[in-house]
Amino acid sequence: MNIFVTGTDTDVGKTTIAVWICRWVGVAYWKPIQTGNTRDSETVKTLSPHTKIIDEVYRLSVPLSPYDAAKIDNISIDEELLKRRIDNTVIEGAGGILVPIKVGFHMVDLLKLYNARTIVVARSKLGVINHILMTMEILKARNIDILGIIINGQMEENIKQTIELFSGSKILAHIPHGDDLKEMLRSVRVPSEISEVFR
């Protein structure tokens, strides 16, 4: 079994959550499609040196959606190349769940290629409830196995309760923003719901 880390948007903390799980549970990391010059796998390797990194299938040069980045790089993305038999791996998506990869193939379609349970990462900001609920509606419509939600940033308890009530999913963890990322990764334990996926 695997875990697919998706987000309500780009830059919500998916890589932070992925490396956090990898460090605590001791599983591999894979980002099938990387866009832009910064490689998330390098961030994972820096923060968790013992984590096994699976190389990207596509490494695109421009930090746009995979569809737009591939057009600029004059690359045709072949979904057959994205199919992998993997296990005990944290798979990180790019951007949100409806980010286009090619015509008729979005990030949610990529997710369905793998034997994975899904974690939705959301950044705590105005509009987070709407972003989470829209993401959940899309996942449920595609019969995706949702493990739960992780909130990145400060959030009031009543807002968490509202999200759980209307999404029908549990908030597995709340990761507060802090200056010392390495300390957070070391000291904040991964909840049992996540570690049990890999047993």
Secondary structure, 3 states (H helix, E strand, C coil): CEEEEEECCCCCCHHHHHHHHHHHHCCEEECCEEECCCCHHHHHHHHCCCCCEECCCEEECCCCCHHHHHHHCCCCCCHHHHCCCCCCEEEEEEEECCCEEECCEEHHHHHCCCCEEEEEEEECCCCHHHHHHHHHHHHHHCCCCEEEEEEECCCCHHHHHHHHHHHCCCEEEEECCCCCHHHHHHHCCCCHHHHHHHC
